Amino acid sequence: MATVTLDELKAMVGTEVGHSDWFKVDQDRINAFADATLDHQFIHLDEEKAKMTPFGTTIAHGFLTLSLLVPLTSEFMPTLKGTLMGVNYGTEKIRFLEPVRVNSNIRARATLKNLEDKGGNRILLTYAITVEIEGSDKPALVADWLSMIFYQ
């Protein structure tokens, strides 16, 4: 993760800023997410019943995949010099295109789509995010992710 000036960050608009290493989504993580969110649908937890579905196994919650964006992207996202803090500002156009089957490896890839000066030493960054599944032509999810950066 590189520290960049505001001018350097502006120059990155329209370019891919990087991708994470592969990350394994195992059943323990899926179970923990189910417990944390109270989403205990069988497709996520019951390996025997899940074998009978078109997926053939348990799958991660879509929102689990989405929630992994923070740790995945922290590996490579540029940091604005003088950043005081960054906050999630939201997402747009989230699509879950392919289920993440248990024990799959995923990684996040990001392109900086837009940088908007919001005044008061704040900028709004929009990243086009793709979460890839190792060995699959189809991504797990695509989304536009917004991040508000407060800097000095």
N, C-alpha and C positions, 0 to 999 in steps of 0.2 A: 504494500500500500504506500503510494507516494504522497508526499505533501507538496501541494502546488499553489501557485499564486492565483488570484482571481483571473488575470489575463490568460494564464495557462489553462485554467478550467474552462473559460469561455472558448478557447481554441479547440477544446475536446468535443464540443457540441457536434453531433453527427457522426461520432466515431465510437467504436467499441472500446470500452475501458478495461475489459478483461473478463476472465472467467475463473471460477473456483476450481479447487481439486475435486475429485470424485468423493462423494459422501454416501455411505451405506445406510439405507433406511431399513432397520431390522424390526422384528416383531415386538421387542421390548419397548422401542421408541413409539411404535404405533399404539401399544397398550397404554403407555404412560400418557400419550396425547388423549386417548379415549377417556381415561380417568380424569384428566385435567379439564376436559370440555364436556364431560357427561354424554358423549356420543359413543354409545356402545353397540352400534349397528353390527350385525353379525359379519358383514363383508370385511370388517376390519379386524375382528377378533376370533371368530370361529373357523379354524382351519379346515375342519371337515365339511361344514356347510359351504364354505367359500370354494372348495374344490368343485362344487356342482354349478357354479356360476360361469359365465363366459370368461371370467378372468382366471379361473382355475386355481386361485390361491387368495389369501388375504391381500388387501390393498391399503395403502396409506390414505388417510383422510386428505382431501384436497387442501383443506385449511392447514393441515400439518405441513404439507409441501410449501404452501405460501409462507407459513411462519418460519421456515428454515431459511428464508431469504436473508435475514439479518446475519446469522453466523456465516452463511455461504459467501455473501458479498463482502463481508468485513475483510476477507483475505485480499481483495484487490481494488476496492473502491478508492479513488483519490480523496485525499483530505485537503480541504482548503486551509491554507496557512492562516492562523489566527482564529480558527474555529473555536467557539465557546461551547457549542453543543449543536447536535442535529436531532431533529424529531421526525418521526414518520408523519407525513401530511396526508397520506391516503394512497389509494390505488384507483386506476381506471382500467376498464376493458379487461378485467381478469377472465381468462378462459382456462378451464381444466380440460386439456385435450386428450390426455392419455393417462390411465391410472398408473400409479407407482406401485408395482407389485412388491411384496415383502422381499427383503434382501436385495433389492435393486440399488444400483449406484446412480446418484443424481449429481448434477452440478448446475450452478447458475452462471449465466452469461449476461452481460449488460452493455447497452449502448446509451450514451448520454444524448437524449433527444432534445432537451431544452434547458436553458438556464434563464430564469426571470428574476430581475432585480426587484425586490418587494419594498425597498427603502428601509431605513432604520437598521442598516447592517444586516439585512436578511436577504437570502436568495432562495428561490424555489427551484430545485432540480427535478427534472423528469427523466427517468431511466426506462428504456424498453428492456424488460427482463424476460429471459427465456430460461426455463429450467429443463435441462436435457436429461434423458434417461439413457444410460450407457447401453448401447446395442440397439436402440430404437430410433427409427427415422422420425417419429413423432415426438414432440416435446410433451412433458408433463403439464406445463402451464406456460402461458404468456401473459404479461401484464405490463401496464405503465405504472411505475412506482414513483411517488412524489416524496421528496425529502426537503424539509425546510432547514436551512443552515443559518445559524446565528453566529456572527463573527465580529471581531474587533478591528 
